[in-house]
Amino acid sequence: MKTGKACLNATYGRTGERSRAWFIAICTLAMASCAHRTLPSPDLGWKDAEQAVIVVTPDWNADHGTLHTYERSTGAWREVGARQPVMIGRKGSAWGLGLHPGQLPGPVKQEGDGRSPAGVFGIGEAFGYAEKARTALPYAAMQASHYCMDVSASPLYNRIVDARTVGTDAVSGSTEPMRLDLRTPGDQRYRLGFVIEHNPQAQPNAGSCIFAHLWKGPGDATAGCTAMADSTMDRVTGWLRPERHPVFVLMPEAQYRSLSAGWKLPSLEETP
């Protein structure tokens, strides 16, 4: 549909003076419609989510943030539990590959950039050092032979694999052994955690091995994961239910406030 002067010129010349008022009215309505049109919401890949772990940071370069947990059962999000501090990538955050739309303004996550992926992501399996964990998530007990492949050229890129199954040559070059305590005595960071499903398509150089895990200390940033206190992790992993389609969301506050309504994510103003 043409609007403005183009609309008037195209129609008035063909219909004569008597119909001019009618076409002015039509064109005015068309212009008003365009002026008030809002961008459509994305095809939300998380529309069935009933649990959300939300991490909000001060800006793109901040290495810390605040973790919120929300749930819904009748359409409205409700915050549950106390908000807790977390640490993220030492260089801050950047848009990752997940359930959210691509081509958003801001930095883009790359392998080895020290940034945590921003966006909306599925939550995968839990993992840890113990044989069992108190969680409803699928759980994998890690052994000395488990690695997460952060070698971009590997066909196993962005997967946790067992060298006993795939072979020692297949894990050559990985810098992500899943039993950190066996490499550095006392390292408890992977004692309990869960997979944040960033880059599930394993796009080369887009970033890999993104987890929520225990922090080394309250001020210690990560290489790209989200780290938290033991008590926070225990509460989150004990609360998550796979049948409720949980999602993990990380964004700077300005981006979250701008996108949350259109993306049907919880409002930060909700309180426990």
C-alpha positions in Angstrom: 0.0 0.0 0.0 1.3 3.5 -0.9 1.0 6.3 1.7 1.4 10.1 2.0 1.7 12.2 -1.2 2.5 9.1 -3.3 -0.8 7.6 -2.3 -2.8 10.8 -3.0 -1.1 11.4 -6.4 -1.7 7.8 -7.6 -5.3 7.7 -6.6 -6.5 11.2 -7.2 -5.4 11.3 -10.8 -7.4 8.2 -11.6 -10.6 8.9 -9.8 -11.4 12.6 -10.1 -12.1 15.4 -7.8 -15.3 14.0 -6.3 -13.4 11.1 -4.7 -10.6 13.1 -3.3 -11.9 13.4 0.3 -12.5 9.6 0.4 -8.9 8.9 -0.6 -7.5 11.4 1.8 -9.3 9.6 4.6 -7.9 6.2 3.4 -4.3 7.5 3.1 -4.5 9.2 6.5 -5.6 5.9 8.1 -2.8 4.1 6.3 -0.2 6.5 7.6 -1.5 6.3 11.1 -1.3 2.6 11.0 2.3 2.7 9.9 3.2 5.2 12.6 1.8 3.1 15.4 2.9 -0.3 14.1 5.2 -2.2 16.5 7.8 -4.8 15.6 6.4 -8.3 15.9 7.7 -10.5 18.7 10.1 -13.2 17.7 9.0 -16.8 17.3 9.7 -17.6 20.9 11.6 -20.9 21.3 10.9 -20.7 25.0 7.2 -20.1 25.0 6.6 -23.3 27.0 9.2 -22.4 29.7 7.8 -22.5 33.2 11.1 -21.9 35.0 13.8 -19.3 34.2 17.2 -18.6 35.6 18.0 -15.0 34.9 21.4 -13.4 35.2 21.5 -9.6 34.7 24.8 -7.7 34.5 25.6 -4.0 34.7 26.9 -3.7 31.1 28.6 -5.7 28.3 32.0 -5.5 30.0 31.0 -6.4 33.6 32.4 -9.7 34.9 29.7 -10.0 37.6 25.9 -10.0 37.8 22.8 -10.9 39.8 21.0 -14.3 39.5 17.2 -14.3 39.7 14.9 -17.4 39.6 11.3 -17.3 38.3 8.5 -19.7 37.7 5.0 -19.6 36.2 2.1 -22.0 36.1 -0.8 -19.8 34.9 0.9 -17.5 32.6 2.4 -14.9 35.0 6.0 -15.1 36.1 6.7 -15.1 39.8 10.1 -14.6 41.4 11.1 -17.4 43.8 14.1 -17.4 46.1 16.5 -14.7 47.0 18.6 -12.9 44.4 22.2 -13.9 44.5 25.6 -12.6 43.2 27.3 -14.5 40.4 30.5 -14.1 38.4 30.7 -14.4 34.6 33.4 -14.1 31.9 36.4 -12.0 32.7 35.7 -9.8 29.7 32.0 -9.6 30.3 29.3 -10.9 27.9 28.4 -11.1 24.2 25.5 -12.4 22.2 25.7 -16.2 21.9 23.8 -18.8 19.9 20.7 -20.1 21.6 16.9 -19.8 21.4 16.8 -16.1 20.8 16.9 -14.3 17.4 20.3 -13.5 15.8 21.7 -10.3 14.4 21.1 -8.2 17.6 23.1 -5.0 18.3 26.1 -5.6 20.5 29.3 -7.8 20.7 29.2 -11.4 19.4 30.5 -14.4 21.3 33.6 -16.1 19.9 35.8 -19.0 21.0 38.3 -18.0 23.6 37.2 -14.3 24.0 36.6 -14.6 27.7 33.0 -13.5 27.4 29.9 -15.3 28.7 27.2 -15.8 26.0 24.2 -13.5 26.3 20.7 -14.5 25.2 18.1 -17.2 26.0 19.3 -20.8 26.2 18.0 -24.2 27.1 19.3 -25.9 30.2 21.0 -29.3 29.6 22.2 -32.0 31.9 23.8 -31.5 35.3 27.2 -32.9 36.0 29.6 -33.3 38.9 32.2 -35.3 40.8 29.8 -37.4 42.8 28.0 -40.5 41.5 24.6 -38.9 42.2 23.3 -35.4 42.8 20.1 -34.0 44.4 18.6 -32.8 41.2 15.8 -33.7 38.8 17.9 -32.8 35.8 19.6 -35.6 33.9 22.9 -36.1 35.7 26.3 -37.3 34.5 29.1 -38.3 37.0 32.4 -37.1 35.6 35.5 -39.2 35.6 39.2 -38.4 34.8 38.5 -39.4 31.2 35.8 -36.8 30.6 36.6 -33.7 28.6 34.6 -30.9 27.0 35.9 -30.3 23.5 36.9 -26.7 23.0 38.9 -27.4 19.8 36.9 -25.7 17.1 38.1 -28.0 14.3 37.2 -31.1 16.2 34.0 -33.1 15.1 33.3 -33.3 18.8 33.4 -29.5 19.3 31.2 -28.3 22.2 30.5 -31.8 23.5 31.4 -33.5 26.8 32.9 -36.8 25.8 34.6 -39.7 27.5 38.1 -40.6 26.2 37.4 -44.2 27.0 34.7 -44.1 24.4 36.0 -41.7 21.7 39.7 -42.5 22.1 42.5 -40.4 23.6 43.5 -39.0 20.2 40.0 -37.5 19.8 40.3 -35.4 23.0 43.8 -34.2 22.1 44.2 -30.4 22.6 41.1 -30.0 24.8 41.7 -27.5 27.6 38.5 -28.5 29.5 39.0 -31.6 31.6 35.8 -32.2 33.6 37.6 -33.4 36.7 39.4 -30.2 37.6 40.1 -31.6 41.1 42.3 -34.3 39.6 44.4 -31.7 37.8 44.6 -29.2 40.6 43.9 -30.7 44.0 41.1 -29.0 45.8 39.6 -27.4 42.7 35.8 -27.7 43.3 34.5 -25.6 40.5 33.0 -28.5 38.6 31.9 -30.4 41.7 28.4 -29.5 40.6 27.1 -27.6 37.7 24.8 -27.8 34.6 25.2 -27.2 30.9 24.0 -23.9 29.4 23.0 -24.9 25.8 25.0 -22.2 24.0 25.9 -23.1 20.3 24.1 -26.4 20.3 24.8 -26.6 16.5 28.5 -26.5 17.3 29.2 -23.6 14.9 33.0 -23.4 14.6 34.7 -20.6 16.7 31.3 -19.5 18.1 32.2 -20.6 21.7 32.0 -23.9 23.6 31.8 -25.6 27.0 29.5 -23.0 28.6 28.4 -24.1 32.1 26.9 -22.8 35.3 29.3 -24.1 38.0 30.7 -23.3 41.4 32.9 -20.3 41.8 36.5 -20.4 42.9 35.7 -17.3 45.0 33.2 -14.4 45.1 35.5 -12.1 43.0 36.9 -14.7 40.6 35.7 -14.3 37.0 35.5 -17.2 34.6 36.5 -17.9 31.0 32.9 -17.6 29.8 30.8 -19.6 32.3 28.5 -18.4 35.1 29.9 -19.2 38.5 28.1 -19.1 41.9 28.3 -20.0 45.5 27.7 -23.6 46.6 24.4 -22.7 48.3 23.1 -21.0 45.2 24.0 -23.9 43.0 22.4 -26.4 45.4 19.2 -24.4 45.4 19.0 -23.9 41.7 19.8 -27.5 40.7 17.4 -28.8 43.3 14.6 -26.5 42.0 15.0 -27.1 38.2 12.6 -29.6 36.6 13.2 -30.6 33.0 9.5 -31.2 32.4 9.0 -27.5 33.0 11.3 -26.6 30.1 13.6 -24.3 32.1 15.7 -21.7 30.3 18.9 -19.8 31.3 18.9 -16.1 30.3 21.9 -13.7 30.6 22.0 -10.1 29.5 23.2 -6.7 30.5 20.4 -4.8 32.3 19.7 -2.3 29.6 19.3 -5.0 27.0 17.1 -7.1 29.3 14.8 -4.3 30.1 14.5 -3.4 26.4 13.7 -6.9 25.3 12.0 -8.7 28.2 8.4 -7.5 27.5 8.5 -8.5 23.8 10.3 -11.7 24.5 7.8 -12.5 27.3 10.5 -12.8 29.9 10.0 -12.0 33.6 10.0 -8.3 34.7 12.9 -7.4 37.0 10.5 -5.5 39.1 8.9 -8.7 40.4 10.0 -9.5 43.9 9.9 -12.7 46.0 
